[in-house]
Structures are given as structure tokens and as C-alpha cells.
Amino acid sequence: MKIAVVGASGMVGSRVVAEAVRRGHDVTTVSRGTGDVRGDATDRELMDSVLSGVDGAVVATAGVTSTVLLDAALATRTRVIVVGGAAPLRTPDGAGLVLDDTRYVPAHIRPVAEASMRQLEECRAHRADWVYLSPPALLEPGERTGSYRRGTDELLTGPSAISAEDLAVAVLDELETPGTDRHFTVASRGPAAG
């Protein structure tokens, strides 16, 4: 497959690139600083150009998904996987959203969590072929085990954690074999994320 990774220099994006290369895919990296293509996801001409030549795209831009990028995905008929945040997930006890639960979202990270809510709302309002992946409560660099648990729109616990490497495995699995959920989550199988 030909895959574009927008936000390729970040923690998640760099692992997605590594996993895609590991699987033999042709990857175009897009980043503001370094990459095959230097630029911003808000540049429509650039996004049209990047997405027109790929089979799928991954957006790993930490809570930011531009409608410009979604417009380009629609125009080029490119499937996009947006790696967002855990805030839009339902809590395991059914009491509400992760965003509003201080066990998962302390006050100092609420602005980031709110950005992931807006990101999913942008996707839901758009006609592009998008999928939103919410990580669990803890996402950090760690070991690639190659396995994970998959859920829909409820936070997975026991543990609610995954390594960035295994999240990248889930992203590539979704690109290669699309599921039916527009919003899904994953978590590690083991007792710790890293």
C-alpha cells in the first residue's frame, strides 16, 4: 500500500511510519519540520497533492485535524485514520465521558482532552471516509508486542494502557483490514504498557 502519515515526526506518527515500513508499505511522511513533505495539514493544495497518490492516510497530529485535510481526503477519495485522544470514549462504569472524569482527565490536561473532542466532532460532521482511533488512558513509548485488545467507544481497562508501538500495529491493521467501526479504541493485552 501507499500510505501518507501526517504528523510523522511525533511519538505516534514515527511509530506508524516504522510499522508501515516494517510491513513493506510505501510511506510518504508529512511533517512541519522534517519528512518527505514539509508542510501543514491546513494547506489544501499540499494535502490534495499528498493524498491524491496514496491508498490511505494516518493523521497523528495530537488533537488537531483540519477540515482542510478532511476536504482533501473527500476530494481524493482517500481513507483517513485519525489518531485522536481518549476523551471522547465512554467511561467503563457508564457514568459519562472520559473527558469529564477526573480519574482520567485531571484539570491540567483538560485543554488537550477538549481538543480531542473537537477533533472527533470535526470528523463526525464531515463526509470524508474517516476512522477515529482513541488510545487508552495511558499511551507512551514501549515494547512492540504485536498484539492488543480492540473495543468500540468505551475506555478499555485492565490495563487502560498501550505502547505507542502497539498502537501503530493497530493503526496498520485497520489500514490493511478495515473494520466496521468509525470510532474504536485499543489497549494492551499485558499488565503494563511498556
Disulfide bonds with the S-S distance in Angstrom:
none
